[in-house]
Amino acid sequence: MIDFEEELKRFHPSLEVEQVEENVYNNKPKDMSDLFQEMLKEMRGNGR
């Protein structure tokens, strides 16, 4: 039978997951409204 307590002691999160988590929390990812605003700026051609 699996000893869950022992398995938890040996568990270490993947470095990749920690890096992704750090990037998500430190940078504000763009949402759909940000993308639409950028598209409108490009379509208008004035950059505002």
N, CA, C and O atoms as a GROMACS GRO file, in nm:
protein
  192
    1MET      N    1   0.084  -0.119   0.000
    1MET     CA    2   0.000   0.000   0.000
    1MET      C    3   0.089   0.125   0.000
    1MET      O    4   0.200   0.123   0.052
    2ILE      N    5   0.040   0.232  -0.057
    2ILE     CA    6   0.118   0.356  -0.068
    2ILE      C    7   0.115   0.432   0.065
    2ILE      O    8   0.009   0.451   0.124
    3ASP      N    9   0.230   0.473   0.110
    3ASP     CA   10   0.242   0.554   0.230
    3ASP      C   11   0.244   0.701   0.186
    3ASP      O   12   0.349   0.754   0.148
    4PHE      N   13   0.129   0.767   0.192
    4PHE     CA   14   0.117   0.903   0.142
    4PHE      C   15   0.205   1.002   0.215
    4PHE      O   16   0.258   1.095   0.155
    5GLU      N   17   0.221   0.982   0.343
    5GLU     CA   18   0.307   1.072   0.421
    5GLU      C   19   0.451   1.066   0.371
    5GLU      O   20   0.518   1.169   0.358
    6GLU      N   21   0.498   0.947   0.344
    6GLU     CA   22   0.634   0.929   0.292
    6GLU      C   23   0.647   0.989   0.153
    6GLU      O   24   0.749   1.051   0.122
    7GLU      N   25   0.547   0.972   0.069
    7GLU     CA   26   0.550   1.029  -0.066
    7GLU      C   27   0.552   1.181  -0.060
    7GLU      O   28   0.623   1.245  -0.138
    8LEU      N   29   0.476   1.239   0.030
    8LEU     CA   30   0.474   1.385   0.044
    8LEU      C   31   0.609   1.440   0.090
    8LEU      O   32   0.649   1.549   0.050
    9LYS      N   33   0.679   1.366   0.173
    9LYS     CA   34   0.811   1.408   0.218
    9LYS      C   35   0.909   1.415   0.102
    9LYS      O   36   0.998   1.501   0.100
   10ARG      N   37   0.894   1.325   0.006
   10ARG     CA   38   0.986   1.320  -0.108
   10ARG      C   39   0.945   1.412  -0.223
   10ARG      O   40   1.020   1.428  -0.319
   11PHE      N   41   0.827   1.471  -0.213
   11PHE     CA   42   0.777   1.553  -0.323
   11PHE      C   43   0.852   1.686  -0.331
   11PHE      O   44   0.874   1.753  -0.231
   12HIS      N   45   0.892   1.722  -0.454
   12HIS     CA   46   0.953   1.852  -0.481
   12HIS      C   47   0.890   1.907  -0.608
   12HIS      O   48   0.889   1.839  -0.711
   13PRO      N   49   0.837   2.030  -0.604
   13PRO     CA   50   0.774   2.084  -0.725
   13PRO      C   51   0.876   2.101  -0.837
   13PRO      O   52   0.994   2.126  -0.813
   14SER      N   53   0.829   2.089  -0.956
   14SER     CA   54   0.913   2.106  -1.074
   14SER      C   55   0.960   2.251  -1.082
   14SER      O   56   0.884   2.343  -1.053
   15LEU      N   57   1.085   2.270  -1.121
   15LEU     CA   58   1.140   2.405  -1.135
   15LEU      C   59   1.062   2.482  -1.240
   15LEU      O   60   1.040   2.602  -1.225
   16GLU      N   61   1.020   2.415  -1.346
   16GLU     CA   62   0.945   2.482  -1.451
   16GLU      C   63   0.815   2.541  -1.398
   16GLU      O   64   0.778   2.652  -1.435
   17VAL      N   65   0.747   2.468  -1.312
   17VAL     CA   66   0.622   2.517  -1.255
   17VAL      C   67   0.648   2.641  -1.171
   17VAL      O   68   0.573   2.737  -1.178
   18GLU      N   69   0.754   2.639  -1.092
   18GLU     CA   70   0.787   2.754  -1.009
   18GLU      C   71   0.820   2.876  -1.096
   18GLU      O   72   0.783   2.988  -1.062
   19GLN      N   73   0.890   2.855  -1.206
   19GLN     CA   74   0.924   2.967  -1.294
   19GLN      C   75   0.799   3.025  -1.358
   19GLN      O   76   0.786   3.147  -1.368
   20VAL      N   77   0.709   2.941  -1.402
   20VAL     CA   78   0.584   2.990  -1.462
   20VAL      C   79   0.504   3.066  -1.359
   20VAL      O   80   0.451   3.174  -1.387
   21GLU      N   81   0.496   3.012  -1.240
   21GLU     CA   82   0.421   3.077  -1.133
   21GLU      C   83   0.479   3.215  -1.104
   21GLU      O   84   0.404   3.312  -1.088
   22GLU      N   85   0.610   3.225  -1.096
   22GLU     CA   86   0.676   3.353  -1.070
   22GLU      C   87   0.646   3.453  -1.181
   22GLU      O   88   0.616   3.569  -1.153
   23ASN      N   89   0.653   3.411  -1.305
   23ASN     CA   90   0.625   3.500  -1.418
   23ASN      C   91   0.481   3.548  -1.417
   23ASN      O   92   0.455   3.665  -1.446
   24VAL      N   93   0.389   3.461  -1.384
   24VAL     CA   94   0.248   3.499  -1.382
   24VAL      C   95   0.223   3.602  -1.272
   24VAL      O   96   0.151   3.700  -1.293
   25TYR      N   97   0.280   3.581  -1.156
   25TYR     CA   98   0.256   3.673  -1.045
   25TYR      C   99   0.331   3.805  -1.061
   25TYR      O  100   0.283   3.909  -1.015
   26ASN      N  101   0.447   3.804  -1.125
   26ASN     CA  102   0.527   3.926  -1.137
   26ASN      C  103   0.490   4.010  -1.258
   26ASN      O  104   0.517   4.130  -1.260
   27ASN      N  105   0.430   3.951  -1.358
   27ASN     CA  106   0.392   4.023  -1.479
   27ASN      C  107   0.242   4.018  -1.493
   27ASN      O  108   0.178   3.916  -1.468
   28LYS      N  109   0.186   4.131  -1.535
   28LYS     CA  110   0.042   4.133  -1.556
   28LYS      C  111   0.013   4.079  -1.695
   28LYS      O  112   0.037   4.147  -1.794
   29PRO      N  113  -0.038   3.956  -1.703
   29PRO     CA  114  -0.068   3.902  -1.835
   29PRO      C  115  -0.183   3.979  -1.900
   29PRO      O  116  -0.271   4.029  -1.831
   30LYS      N  117  -0.180   3.987  -2.031
   30LYS     CA  118  -0.283   4.061  -2.103
   30LYS      C  119  -0.412   3.980  -2.104
   30LYS      O  120  -0.410   3.858  -2.118
   31ASP      N  121  -0.524   4.050  -2.089
   31ASP     CA  122  -0.652   3.984  -2.104
   31ASP      C  123  -0.714   4.027  -2.236
   31ASP      O  124  -0.653   4.101  -2.312
   32MET      N  125  -0.833   3.981  -2.264
   32MET     CA  126  -0.897   4.008  -2.393
   32MET      C  127  -0.918   4.157  -2.416
   32MET      O  128  -0.902   4.204  -2.528
   33SER      N  129  -0.954   4.232  -2.312
   33SER     CA  130  -0.977   4.375  -2.332
   33SER      C  131  -0.847   4.446  -2.371
   33SER      O  132  -0.850   4.538  -2.453
   34ASP      N  133  -0.734   4.404  -2.315
   34ASP     CA  134  -0.605   4.462  -2.354
   34ASP      C  135  -0.575   4.432  -2.500
   34ASP      O  136  -0.528   4.520  -2.573
   35LEU      N  137  -0.602   4.310  -2.542
   35LEU     CA  138  -0.577   4.272  -2.680
   35LEU      C  139  -0.667   4.350  -2.777
   35LEU      O  140  -0.621   4.392  -2.883
   36PHE      N  141  -0.794   4.368  -2.741
   36PHE     CA  142  -0.885   4.445  -2.827
   36PHE      C  143  -0.840   4.591  -2.838
   36PHE      O  144  -0.847   4.649  -2.946
   37GLN      N  145  -0.794   4.648  -2.729
   37GLN     CA  146  -0.746   4.786  -2.732
   37GLN      C  147  -0.626   4.799  -2.824
   37GLN      O  148  -0.617   4.895  -2.901
   38GLU      N  149  -0.535   4.705  -2.818
   38GLU     CA  150  -0.419   4.708  -2.907
   38GLU      C  151  -0.460   4.694  -3.053
   38GLU      O  152  -0.406   4.761  -3.141
   39MET      N  153  -0.557   4.607  -3.079
   39MET     CA  154  -0.605   4.589  -3.216
   39MET      C  155  -0.668   4.718  -3.269
   39MET      O  156  -0.647   4.756  -3.384
   40LEU      N  157  -0.746   4.784  -3.184
   40LEU     CA  158  -0.808   4.910  -3.226
   40LEU      C  159  -0.704   5.016  -3.255
   40LEU      O  160  -0.717   5.091  -3.352
   41LYS      N  161  -0.601   5.023  -3.174
   41LYS     CA  162  -0.493   5.120  -3.198
   41LYS      C  163  -0.427   5.094  -3.332
   41LYS      O  164  -0.401   5.187  -3.408
   42GLU      N  165  -0.400   4.967  -3.360
   42GLU     CA  166  -0.336   4.933  -3.488
   42GLU      C  167  -0.427   4.964  -3.606
   42GLU      O  168  -0.381   5.013  -3.709
   43MET      N  169  -0.556   4.937  -3.590
   43MET     CA  170  -0.650   4.964  -3.699
   43MET      C  171  -0.664   5.114  -3.725
   43MET      O  172  -0.678   5.156  -3.840
   44ARG      N  173  -0.661   5.194  -3.619
   44ARG     CA  174  -0.672   5.339  -3.634
   44ARG      C  175  -0.543   5.398  -3.688
   44ARG      O  176  -0.544   5.502  -3.755
   45GLY      N  177  -0.433   5.333  -3.660
   45GLY     CA  178  -0.304   5.377  -3.712
   45GLY      C  179  -0.245   5.498  -3.642
   45GLY      O  180  -0.144   5.551  -3.687
   46ASN      N  181  -0.307   5.542  -3.534
   46ASN     CA  182  -0.253   5.659  -3.465
   46ASN      C  183  -0.176   5.624  -3.339
   46ASN      O  184  -0.110   5.711  -3.282
   47GLY      N  185  -0.181   5.500  -3.295
   47GLY     CA  186  -0.101   5.458  -3.180
   47GLY      C  187  -0.150   5.509  -3.047
   47GLY      O  188  -0.078   5.500  -2.948
   48ARG      N  189  -0.271   5.564  -3.042
   48ARG     CA  190  -0.325   5.613  -2.914
   48ARG      C  191  -0.417   5.514  -2.853
   48ARG      O  192  -0.471   5.539  -2.745
   0.00000   0.00000   0.00000
